[in-house]
Each structure stands twice: as structure tokens, then as C-alpha cells.
Amino acid sequence: MLKKVHVGAVVALLAFAGGASAQQQVDVSAINEPAISPERAHMLEIIKQVESNPKRMADAITAGADRSLLCSNCHGKDGNSIQPGVPNLASQNPTYLLQQIDRFATGKRKNFVMNALAASFTMDDKINLAIYFSSQKLRAEKYDSVRAAHGKRIFESVCYLCHGLDGKGGAEKGFARIAGQRPSYVVLNLTRFRAVARHDVPSDDVVRQSPRMEQVTQNLSDQDIEDLANYVASLQ
């Protein structure tokens, strides 16, 4: 059975954004602790099987490195992004990576380049890429310490429920690691989720959806989003 957000989260949320009420920012009373979807549970099991076999892991890293040639044009050879608005993949949770690559392949998540590229991958390719990028070292991102301090209060009010207090998502649950992520990418995605929640974007232009993220972002201001992005970047 899902549990409601505890009182501490509500108190923390009341503290940020210049005293604005919790209900004006994020309706924490309506947000439950995250459940693992059947889709993610399946991906978790696949990754678990690979990680339990040292030879399979080593082979996956080697094969993933070879298959990542085209990926490197945007994400960097080692998964540290070299393009604005493109996420770091280094040290990302492999289950999350596998799930997102698969969503691009099936069209559940939209991006012209990624849809075309992922559609050419076999399941082994997807697994190998997820394992390879997750094994790479994430380089530190630049951030604004003042903004990060404001973002910390928001993050610890609700974001931690899925992403963890350390921002690493938790390998056992397969949620996204956002610790050390590029601020520009975090701003881009939070803004997109907010636009969907507010119905500010035509349905045909929606590139990804997440009822949970839409619920969390719908009342965040641009400043809140910038603060959150800087705090996330400060986590290592």
C-alpha cells in the first residue's frame, strides 16, 4: 500500500519560496511514495541478471563502448555531455537508461534523432549501452551556490521521494540519477513537464509525459526551476 508524504515534507515545503504556502507550490498531500511500474520492474530484472555475471558485465561495457559512437556526438564518448540541453549519461542508473532508450525506440518518448537511432538498436544494444554509460565517471558541473541553497529546500520537500536525498535515484528502484546533471538540461525538462501540466503545449508537441513530474512542477516558478537545477548540479 502506498504511503502519504510525511509531515516533514510539508513543513520543508512551507519554508521555501519566500513563505509561499505548500499548496501554492506542490500539492504534497496528493503525492504518494513512488511505486515501481511493471515496465521498470522488467528492466530492473534484466539489469540485475547482467550485473550478477562479471563476464557479461565486462562484455556489455566493451560492446556498449563500441556501439556508443553516434551517441558520443551529443552525450560525449564517456557520457559527459558536450552539447547544450543534452543530458549527462555517465553514472546514470542503468535501469533508467535502459527504460528510456527503449521508450525512444518505441516512440513513447519523442525526439527525432533519438527515435531514429534507438529504433536501430537490438535489445542487447540497449542493455550494453545502458551498462556502458552507467559505468563511466561523471564530471562535476558548474553551479550557482546561492541558487543551489534555495533549490535544496525545494528538493528536500518532495523530489527526494523518487530521486533520493543524494539525487542518485536508487539502483534498487531504477529512478533517474539527477545528481550532477547539467543545469541546462534540468531546466529544459522541468519546464517541459510544467508546460504539459498547465496545458501550455499542443498535444502533438508533447515530447514526454509523467503524471508525477507534471504534478510536482505545475506550480513551480522559473526561479524555482533554476534553483532546483543548480542544487541538482551541486550533488555528486
N, C-alpha and C positions, 0 to 999 in steps of 0.2 A: 504494500500500500504506500502511496506517495505521501511524503510529509510536507507540511507547510513550512515556509521560510520562518526561521526562529526570530524572536523578538529583537535580538541583537542586530539583525539585518535592517529591521525597520528603524531602530534608533540611529544606526550609522547613516542611513539614507536621509534622515531628518537633519543631519548635521551639515550636509553639503549644499552647494548652490545658494549661498547667502541666506540660509534659513528657509528656503522654499520647502513646502510640505512634501512628504514622501509620495502622496498621491499625485502631485503635480509632476513628479519626475518619473518614477517607475511604480506601477501598481504591484508592490511586492506581496500584498495579501493574496493576489491571484496567481503568483508564481510558485510552482511546486519544485521540489528537488528533482533533478532530471532522471528520466528513465532511459534505458538503453533500447533502441529500436531493434526489431528483428534484423533489419538490414545491417546495422552496425554490429550486432551480435555475431552475425555470419562473418563479417570482416575480421572481427576480433579473433574468432576461431582460426581463420586462415593464417593470420599473422602469428598467432600463438604456436601453431604447428611448425611454421618456418623457424621461429626463434628457438624452438626446442631442439633443433637439429643443427649443430655447429657447421657441418659441411654445407647444408642447404643455405645457411645464413651467408657463409663466405661466397658461395656460388652466386647468390642473389645480389650481393654487393658488387661483385665483378660484372655480372650481366647488366645490372642496373646502371653502372658507370658507363658501359658501352652504349646502352640504349638512351642515355640522357643527352646525347649530342645536341639534338634540336632543342631540348629543354634549356640547355645552357645559354642559349641566345638571350633569354629573358631572366631566367632564375639563377644564372651563373653555374659554372661547372660543378661547384661544391654545394649548390643550393642556397648560396647567399646572393640575393637578387642584385642585378646590375641595371634594372630598368625601373623608372618611377611607376608607382602604382601596381607593381608586381611583387607578390609575397616572397619572403624567405621560405625555403622548404627545408633547409638544414635543421636537423634536430627535431623536426616535426614528428608528432606521433604517427607511426607507420599505419595504424588502423585508419586514422583520419585521412591520411594521404591516399590510401587505397580506396576509401569510400569516395573521395572527391574525384579522383581520376576516373573511377567507374561512373560517377554521375555525369562527368563531362562526356564520356564515351556514349552514354545512353541519351544525352540531351536533357537530363533532369536539371543540370546546371549549364547555363549558356555563356559561351564565349567562342566566337568564330574560330579563332586559332586553336584553342584548346579542344573544342568539339571535333575538329578535323583531325588533330593529332591523336587524341585519345581513342578515336574510333578505329585507328590503325593498330592499337595495342592488343595483344593477346592478354589473357588473364595472367600468364606468367610475366609478361612485360610489366603489367600494372603492379604486381607483387614485388618484382625486382626493383622497380623504380621507387616504390614506397620504402623498401628496406634500405636501398642505397642512400636516398636523401636523408632518411631519419638517422643514418649512421654518421653524417657529416657534422662538423663542428660549426656552430652558429657564431658569427662575429657580432660584436657589440654594436648597437645602433646609437646614434646621437639623439639626445632628447633635451627638452627644457625642464630643468629640475623644479622650477616654480609650478609649472603646469602639471608636472607629474605628481606633485604633492596634493593638488586639488583632485587629480584623477584617481589617486589612491583611495580617497574616501568613497568615491562612486563605485570603484571596482570592488571594494570590500563590502559593499552593501548588497550586491546581487550577482556580479559577474563571477565571483568565486564559486558559485554553486555548480557551474559546469566546468569552468576553466581552472579551478583550484586557487588557493591563496597565492601559490607561486606562479600561477599563469601557465602551468605546464600541462594542464588538461587531464592528466592521469592516464597512464598507459593501460590500466585495467578497465577504463571506461571508453577510451578512444576519442575523447573530445579534443578539439583543436588546442595545440600549444600556441598561445599568443605571446608568451614571454619572449622578449627580444625581437618581436615582429616590427617591420618597418612602419613608422607612424603614418606615412602617406597612404599605405595600404589599409591600415586600420580605419583611418578617417574615411576612405573611399567606401569600405564595406559597411561601416556603421551608418553612413549617410544613405547608402542604398537600402539597407534594411528599414531605416526610418521613413524613407520615401514610399516604400511599399506599404508600411503600416498606415501612413497618412493618405494613401491612395493618390500620391502626387506623381505617379508614373503610370503610363498606359500598360495594360496587362501584357501586351505584346513586347514591351521593352523591359520586362522584369527578367533579370539575369539569374537571380537565385532567390529562394524563399526559405524562411524559417520562422514559423509562428512564434517560437520562443524569442528569437532575436528581434523580431518585429515588436513584440510586446515590451521588451526591455528598452528599445531605442525610441519608441514613438514619441516620448516627451522630452528627450534629451535635446539640449540646445547645441548650436555649433561649438560653443565654447566647451560644453561638457564633453563633446566628442573629441575635440582637440586635446583636452586634459587627459582623457582616458587613453588616447593614442600615445601620449608622452609617458604616461605611467607604465603602460604595457611595454614600451620600448626600454624602460629602465630595468625591467625584470630580466634576470639572466639564469 
